Amino acid sequence: MTNKVMLIVGAGPGVSLNAAKRFGREGFKVALIARRRVALNNYVEELQANGVEAKGFVGDISSDSSLKLAIQEAAESYGRIDVLLYNAASGKPTDLTSDDLAADFQISVGGALTAVKEVVPKMNKGAILLTGGGLALHPFADYSSLAIGKAGIRNLAYSLHQELKEKGIYVGTLTINGFVQKDTFYSAENIADEFFSMFKNRKDIEVLFEENKKSTMEEGFNS
């Protein structure tokens, strides 16, 4: 067993909840951040029913001040943060206004940077995991805002890796090249397993999660 703590920003019923269960099976305590208290209570109840110690903290990822406060509350409650999983993301390019795009980018990427800056001082050789997507590599018009956000997360992961490795903090992004769907290769359970493998291995800046073609980008890249 371990006394380590995992913080999940952007808690939801899919990848986030399954990652919480996966790390929880290894003895991690879990702190969840999301906007809605009712949803958080449901996730906490499900995790506790699966033997995982968990607490929920209300925070709005689109607001730096709200997100910082929620992270501070989680850190004070548990006394430490060992793993951060940032799993937040918010139509066609011409259907978006520049304000829409900026607001989505704040959720997809700006919030990730805020979360990282808030948790790094609380980490001792911790790990930061970022949920990426194949849209970063292959943009699609109907998901243009999400694609831009995933491209931003991918670039942020590489930059953070280079900066934080000197502090012994591992940073990795899982580029999911498909839609999360139950009972498929892209199930939330399989993705959670891959996140745990990344955490254990602590060497891949990026893992491309793609059926029949999973690959990794390792420490090269001037890292």
Secondary structure, DSSP 4 states (H G I P E B T S, - for coil): ----EEEEES--TTHHHHHHHHHHHTT-EEEEEES-HHHHHHHHHHHHHTT--EEEEE--TT-HHHHHHHHHHHHHHHS---EEEE------GGG--HHHHHHHHIIIIIHHHHHHHHHGGG-SS-EEEEEEEGGGTS--GGGHHHHHHHHHHHHHHHHHHHHHGGGT-EEEEEEE-S---TTSTT-HHHHHHHHHHHHHH---SEEEE-TT--EEE-STTT-
